[in-house]
Amino acid sequence: MLRRYTSSLYSSAFLKCLGCSHHQVKIHTNITKILSTSNFMKDLPNPSLPTPVKPLRKHDADILSEELRKASNIERILKLSSDHLDVMNARHIILAMQSIHDFSRNKENFNSHALLENEIFQAICTRIMKLIRVFDPRELINVYKVLTFFEVPNNTYVMQSVLRMLSKYLNDLSISQLVFLNFLLMKQKHNSLVDGLRMAIPLVLQVQIEHQIDTENMPEVVNCLQIACKSRLKPAVVQKIVSTLVDKAHTLTPDNAVTVIFALLNLNTPMDGYDKLLNYCFELVAKNLHSLNKNYTLPLIRITCGKNHYHHQFLYAASKRIDKDDWNLKKTWEAMTYFKRLDFCPENVMDHFTSVICKEAASFVSDSLYLPLNCARILSSTDYCPPHLAEVLTLLCSCKKKIDDLKNSSNLLYTKFLSTLAMLGHFPQNMLPEILNEDYLFSVWSESRKIGQSTNFESFALSLAWNLEIYDQQNKFTFPTPVLKSLVQSVCERHEKVDYPLQKFIENGLGGEHFLQTGIMTRDGVLVDHIVAMRRGNYPVALHQENSDSRITSIEDLNLPTDAKIVAVIAATEDQYIKHPEILRNWMNVKIKYLKKKKLIPVVINYKNWRDLPDREKIPYLMREINDSTAELASSKANIL
């Protein structure tokens, strides 16, 4: 028969928190005395438990094991433990701890603090210390898992005892045990034992990987990669894992792929197979993002941006997930800031961004997280106008305190803010008059020179001037002429030595350099790479005498036949496009709109695509683009007539 002891255990409050009925449970009087003054949230005493009067017979031990397995709730586990505490062996302790762990996971609103204050649970922990040397490594890890789940502090005797024994067994642990132990330790607060194990595990794992890694066990290989990359193990070890994963990539699950992405993006050492494995994992995640845990999406976007790794397929899948899951403003805002840095701006996510701002308008206006300048920059990434843009711009301009803070912090950034709003066709009448002042603009320009930002100021100011010309504003704001002239002069001086790679090709295509004017500006400072004048029938017009050094100072000074059309050729480099969709950045669109306003015909050549053409196709391509642009204009006029 199993022995039973006398003495009461539970308080009714504890039983209530566990959802159990209240009745008396018994405990050995010596245990009660040992734990009566202890506080489990501080250091447990280090007691010496009484030795059982006689060893537990095998038959009785089997009965206790069976009773623990059959227990249907935590109350029953604790009652059995209290009745047989000082005859429980290591197997019984493991069964009791694992059962308490399993029942608590399935119970809503479980109060782990109440469990830690319970005397029987404390007594079980004290029994663990008594038997600590007879636990095998697997049992120790199991005990440690349960103790960490219940947030038992590291400074308790039971935790320190378990950690010390784990450190002694460290070299005997398998790879899977090392990986799992490392996972548990990552959740713990720092102390000397925890930190020592955290440092030792990667070194032990490094030796194990070289000799014992099971290349067929993909979850284990993936977890090894995670630790290897994070702990900066020697490159040969990481290379072995990466090579294994490349060979077995087709067996990876989407969850495995997420772990691999986080691991590889934390790796600074380039190695064979890195790009291939990373791209495969991103593709796998992109295809399955709809079925993965939704909590993966934002961290993946975050690390992708942090490491400046652009993967179109994944980002597009993430943008669809944002819309489908109807992210709130806070999450959408964070994602949009990352998308902006990655030059990723699909229309669907812009639609959601403006929509969620309108839904959470009060938070958007009041919360300091949502900075007006950052919002304006996101909205002006491309020329796309989402459905709620006008409403968002009105809300944006109503953030008076945040706009005042911006102005007080930097006149340059305030100018940038209003210039960005103008790019969106918005001209706040309560703000613009102040900065469209000659003295104010010269003052801000002077300030910007002192901090090495004069080029940025010139860009903001010129963009504002051009947008005032492009849009038909209600208030008819104008840019100060003296400031504009000074800006144009500064831009001219800075662009005197710019290289124009299309020049010789266009000259050869037209039949001579006198048909082309290169590096010329409008009077308002819009720099155009090349100017070509075409008469009806696509005949080029000479812009200056052949072999003459004379050059026209501005486009407006050209003296052309009345039927001639001016074609403005712009070589757009990669930095003038966003990555997705592959369209021009909005500040480039401003230049194009301005040129159209001045009756020029803009022709934008994607320089990268043109450069990659075979040499025999480069001139025909340029001539075709120039001729088609004038033909389209003639066709549109005919349709109007």
N, C-alpha and C positions, 0 to 999 in steps of 0.2 A: 504494500500500500504506500502511496505517496504521503510524505509527512505534511502536516498542516500546523500553522503557528497562530498565535493569538496576538491581537492588538489591532486597533482601527487604523484606516488609511485615508479615505477620501474626505474631502470637504464637499458639501453639496454644490458649491459654486463650480468646482472643477468638473464634477460629473455633468453639470448642466452645460458647460462650455463644450464638452465632448458629445453632447446629445445622448447621454446615457441615463438610465434610471438610477436612483440612489439606493444602495443598500451596503451593508457593512462588508469590508474586505479586510483581511488580516495580514499582519506583517511581523517579522521577528523583532522582538523588543530591542535587541542590540542595534539593529539597523536603524530603528527609529531614533535611538539615542545618538547615534553617529551623525545623522543628517538633520537633527532637529534645529541646530543653530546655523546650518549652512545656507548660503545664498547662491543658487546655481548660476546666476548671472555674474557672479564674481568667481574667485578661485574656490573650487571645491576642496574640502579637506582631503588629505591623503590617508584614508583609514586603512586599518588592517582588519579585514573581515574575519569573523570566527570560522574556523574549519568545521565542516559538517561532522556530526557525531560518528557517522559511518558513511562510507561511499554509497552512492546511488546505484542500486542494482540495474543491470541492463534491461530487465523487464520493466522496471519502474521508469527508467529513462525513456523507453519506447512509448510508454503510456503518456508521459508528459509531452513528448514530441507530437504524438497524435492529437492530444488535447489542444496544443498550441496551433496546430494546423487547422483544426476544426473550429477554432474560435471565430465568432461572427462579428465581433466589434472590439474596440480598444479596451472597453471596460473588462471584458473577459480575459484579454491578454494580460492586463495589469493584475487582475485577481489571481490568475494562475501564477504569475511571477511572484506576487506577494506570498502566496502559499508555499512556494517551493524555491525561494530565492537562493538560499545558500547550498542547495544541491543542484542548481542549474549548471550545466556544462557549457562549453563554447557553442555547441550546436543549438542548444536551447536559447542561448542569448541571441544568436543570429536569427533564429526563427521568430523570437519575440520582437526584436527590433525591426525586422523586415515587415512583419505583420502590422505593427503600429504605423510604419511608414506607408504601407499600401492602403490601410483604412483611412489614414488622414488625407491622402491624395484624393480619395473619392468622396470626402466629406466637404460640403460647402461651408465657408466661413469657419474653417477649423482654426482654433486658437492655440498656436504652438507655444506661446508664452505660458499659458496655463499648464501645458504638458511639462514644460521645463521646471515649473514650480512644484510639480507633483512629486511626493516623496518616493513612490514606487519607481517612477522613471529615474529619479536620482539614484535610487538603490541599484537599479539595473546598470546604470553607468558606473557605479562603484564596483559592481560585480565584474564589469568589463575590465577594470583596472586589475582586479584580483587574478583574472584569467588571461591577461594580455599576452603572456609569453606562450600560451598554447594555441593562439589563433594562427592559422596559416595566412599567407599574403592575401588570398582571395577573400577570406573572412574579414581581415582587417580593412580592406578596401570597402567591403560591404558595410561594415560598422561606420567607417568614416563617411560614406555616402549618406547614411541615415542621420548622423550627427550634424552634417553640414546642411541637410535638408531642413532640419529643425532649428538651424541657426544657432547651434551651441557655440559659444564664444571660444576663440582660440586659446584664451588664457586659462581655461578650466583644466583641471588635472586630467580628466578623461581624454580631452582632445590632445593634450601634450603627450600623454602616454601613447595614444594611437599614432601620433605623428612620429614619435621617437622610434617606435617599432617599425613603422613604414620605412623610415630612413635606413634601418638595419637590413631590411629585406629588399632594398631598391635594386640591387644588382641581380636579384633572382626573379624580378617581375618580367612578365612577357610584354611584348610590344603593345598589345591591346590593353593590358593592365596599366602600363605607363601612360598611355594616351588618356585613359579614363581618369587616372589619378591626377594628371596634369589639368584636365578639364575641371575637376573638383577644386583643385588648389587655386585656379584662376578666379574662383568666386569668393575666396577667403580674404580677410583683411591681413595686412602685413604683420608678421612677427618673425622672430629669428628662425623658428623651425619651418614655417611656411615658406619663407624666402629661400632658405637653404635647399628645400626640396624643389622649389621652382627652378633654381639654378642647376641642380644636379640632374633632374630628369632629362633635359635635352642632351646632356653629355652621355648619360647611360643609353638613351634612345639612339644616339648617333652610332654607338658600337653595335647595338641590336639591329639597326637598319642594315648595316653593312653585311651582317651575317645571317639574319633570321627573318627578314621581312617576307611576308607571304604575298607574292605579286598577284595572286588570284583573289585576294581579299581587298576589293576596291575601297570600301569604307575605311579600313585600317590604313591603306596606302595614302588615302586622301588626308586622314587625320595626321599621319606622319608628316606629310607635306606642310600642313598648317603649322605644326610645331617647329619644323625645320626652318621654315621661312621666317617665322616670328622670332626664333631664338638665334638666327644667323649661324646655323650649323655650317660646317665646312662645305664649300661648293661641290665637292665630289659626291657627298651624301645627297645634297639637294638634286644634283644632276641625275643620280640614280633613280630618285623618286619621279622626277619629271619625265625621264625616258620611259619608265614603267607606265606612267599615266598616258603618255603619247601613244604607246603601243596598245594600251587597253582602253583608249578613250571611248570606244563604242559601247563599253559596258558601264559607263558613268551614268548615274541618275541625275536629274535636274538639281536635287539637293546636294549631291556630290559636287556638281559643277559650281554651285554657289560658293561652297567652301574653297574650291580650287581658285576661284577668282579672287577671293579675299586674300588667300595665301600668296598667290603670284604677284598681286599688286603691292604687296609688302616686301617684295624681293627686289633688291637693288643690283644684284649681280646678274648680268646677262648670261644666258646659257642656251645650248642647243635645244630646240623644241619649245622654247618659252612662248614665242608668238603663236605658233601653231596650236598649242594646248590652250592658251588664253582665248584665242579667237573661237576655237571649237566650243569651249565652255560658255562663252557669251552667246553663241548661236543656239546652243542647247537651252540656255536659260530664256533667251528671247522667244523661242518656240513654245516654251512651257510656262511662261511667266503667269499666264492666266490661272494655272492650277497650283502654282507655288504659294507658300505662305505669303500673304499680302504684306507682312512686316519686313520681308526681304527687299522690297522695291526701293524704298528711300535710302537705306544704307548702301545698296548697290549703286544708286545714282551718286550718292555722296562720295564713295571711294573712287568711282570712275572719274569724277571731276577732280578729286584731290590728287589723283595720279595723272591727270590730264590724258586719260586714255579714251579715245573716241571710238565708239562702236555703234554705227548707225542702227543696225537691226535691233540691238538691245534697247537703245534709247527710244526708238519709235514704239517698241512694245511697252516700255515703261510709260510713255506719254498716253498710250491707249488705256493703260491700267489706271492712271490718274483720273481720266475722264470717266471710265466705267465704274470705278469705286467711289466716285464723287468725293475726292479728297477735300478736306476743309481748307480754309485760307492759310493757316499756319504751315501745313505740310506742302500745299501747292506753292506757297511763296518760297520755301526753301528749295524745292525742286526747280522752280523757275530761275532762281539765282544760279544754280548749277548749270542749267541748260544755257543760260546766257553766256557763262564762261566757256562753254563747249561749242558755242556758235550753233546751237540746235534750237530751232524755233518753228515747229510745225503748226499749222493753223488750228488743229484740233485742241492742242494744249493752250494756245492763246485764247481760244473761245472759252475754255474752262476757267482760265485765269481771270478774265474780265467778269465772267458770270459769278464766280465765287466772291470776288471783291464786292459786287453789288449785293449779294446775299448777306455778307457779313460787313456791311458798310460801316456800322458803328465801331466795330473793332478796328477796321482798316483806318478810320479817321483818328481814333484815339490812341491806338497802340503804337509805341515808339519803335517797334520792330519793323513796321512797314514804312520805310523811308521814301519820301516823295521822289527824290532824284533816282533812286534805284528802280522804282516803279516806272517812271518815265522812260528810263533807259531800256527796260525790258519791252515796254510797249512799242518803242521806236526801233526795235531790232531790224524789222523789215518794213516794207510798204503795205503790209496786210492790215486791214481795218476790221477787227472782230466786232460782232454785233453790238456789244455793250460799251464800245470805246468811248462814245460821247458822255455816257453816264459816269464812267470811271474817271474821265478827265475832270468832270465837274466835282466829283468827290475828292480827287487829288488836290484841286485848287482850294478846297474847303479845309484842308489840314493846316490851318493858320499857324498854330504853335510850332509844328514841325518845320514849316517853311520858314518861319522867323528864326528858328534855331539854325537852319541851314544857312540863311543869309548872314547871321551873326558869326557863324563859324568860318565862312569863306565867301567873299564876294565872287571869286572865280567859279566856285561850284554853283552859286546862285545864278550866275550868268549861264552856266552850262545847263542848269535846270530849265530856265526860260527858253534857251535855244532848242532844247530837246522837245519842249512843249510845242514850239513853233514848227518843228519838224513834223509834228502830228496835226498841224493845222489849228492849233489852239493858242490864242493870244489873250491872256488874262488882262483885262483893262485896268485892274487895280495894281498890277505889278510892272507891266512893260514900260509905262511912262518914266519910271524911275531909272531904269537902266538904259533907255534910249536917249541918254543925255551925254553930250560930248565930254563934259568934264568927268562924269562917272566912268565912262568907258576908258578914257585915257588913264584914269587913276587905277582902275583894275588891271589894265595892261601893264602899267608900271609895277604894280605889286606882283604880277605874275612873272615879270622878268627877274625879280629879286629871288624868287624861289625856283627858277629854271622851268617855268611853265608857260612861257610866252607863246610857244607854238600852239599849245592847247587853247590858250585864250583866242588866238587868231582864228583857229578852226571854229570855236564856238560862236565868235562874233560874226564871222563871214557866213556861217550857216544861218544865223538869225537874219542877217541882211538879205540873203537869197530867199528865205522863206517868206519874208515880208513882201518880196516881189512876186513870188509864185502864187500866194493865196490872195483871194479877194476878201480882205478883212473888213469887218464892219466899221472899225474905228480908223482905218487908213493910217496906221502907224508907219513911220519912215525911219530909216537908219541914218544917223548923222553923217553927212557927206565928208567932212574933214577926217573923221575916224576911218571911214571906208577907204579913202584915198591912201591913208597911211598904211592900212592893212594890205591893200593891193601892192603897194611898193615893197613892203616887207616880204610878201609871198613871191614877188618877182625875183628879188635878190636871192631867195633861198632855192629857187628852182632853175637857176642859170645853168647848173652842171648836171641836170637830170638826163639819164640815158633813155633813148627812145628806140627800142629794138625793132619796131615795125617800119621805121622810116625808109630804109633802103628798099624794102620789099614793095612798099606802096609806090615809091618813086619809079621803080622798074615797071610796075604794073601800069602806071599812068603814062609813062614815056618820058619822064624827066623830073628833076628836082624842082623846076619852076612851077609845076602843077601842085606842089604841096607846101604847106606852111606848118612847121613843127614847133611845139612848145609855145603856143600863143594863148593869151588870156582874153576874157571879156573885160570890160571896164570895171565890172564889179568883182573881179578877182577869181573867176572860174577858170581854172587851168584846163586847156584842151590839148591832148597829145598831138593831134594832127587835124588840119583843116584842108578839105578838098571842096572845090566849087564845081558843080556839074550843071551843064545846060541841058535843055530838052534833047532827048535822044542819047543821054548819058555821055556827053562830050565834056571832058575836063576843061576848065578855064585856067589859064596861066595866072598865078597870083603875084608873080614878080618876074622881072626880066631874067632870062637864062644867064647863068654865070655872074649874076649880080649879087652883091653883098647886102643889098637893101632888104629890110624885113619890116613887115607891118607890126606896129606896136600893140594893137588890139584888134579883135575880130570886127568890132564896129567900124574900124577905119578902112575895111576892105571896100574897094570900088569895083563893083561887079555889074555885068549886064542884068537887066531887069528880070530875065527868065532864069537866071542862075540860082541854084539852091546850094546852101552851104552845108556840107556834111562834116560833122564833128566826130572824129574817130578817137575812141578811148580804149586803151589797152588795159583791161581790168585784171589785176593780179589776184592771186589766191586770197590775200588778206582783205580784198574788197568784196568777197563773197562770204555768206554764212555757209556752214557745212550742210545743213538740211533745213528746208529745201535749198538746193544750190541756186540761190538768187542773190542779187546784189544787196549789200547792206543799205540801210535807209539813207545814210549820208551820201552814198553814191546816187541813190534815186533822186535826192534833192538836186544834185548837179544836173542830172538828166532832165528833170522837170524844168529847171531854170533855163537850160539850153533850148528846150522846146518853147518856153515862154518867149524867148528871144528869136523865135522863128528859125532856129537851126535844126538840123536832122541828126540826132545822136546815133552813132553806131558803136555798140559796145562789143569789143572782141575779148573773149575769154582767153587770156594770154597763155595759160597752161595748156588748154586744148589746142590752141593754134601752134604752140611750140612743139607739141608732140606729133604734129602732122608730118608726113614725108616732105622733104624740101620741094619736090615738084608740085605739091598741092598748096603751098603756102600763099603764093601770089594769087592764083585763081580764087582761093577762098576769100582773100581780102577784097578783091575786085567784085566778087559776087555779092558780098555783104554790102559794099558801098552802092552798087547798082540797084540791088533789091530795095534798099532803103528809100532811094529817090522814086523808084517805081511804085512802092507802096503809098508814098505821099501823093503821087499823081493820081493813083487809083482812088484814094480816099476823097480827093477833091472832086474827081469826076462823079463819085457817088453822091456827094453833097449837092452838086449842080443838078 
